[in-house]
């Protein structure tokens, strides 16, 4: 099943709302493409990374691909 970038962004936001609760530890992996500009001095993502949310035991809670460029502010409190 393929999904649009909008659907993927909404799925990622829904997964964060569902799983991330105060007082718990979570790991968020942003898996960039090897050719992504995040690895250059500019440090700006220009790929379509896979986002993975894990609990403190390493269990995968959510795996979302196709949500578009990564913006570090997407993980900030209250960011959309």
ABEGO torsion letter per residue (X at the ends): XBBBAAAAAAAAAAAAAAABBBGBBBBBBBBBBAABAAABAAGBBABBBBBBBBBAAGBBABBBBGAEBBBAAAABBGBX
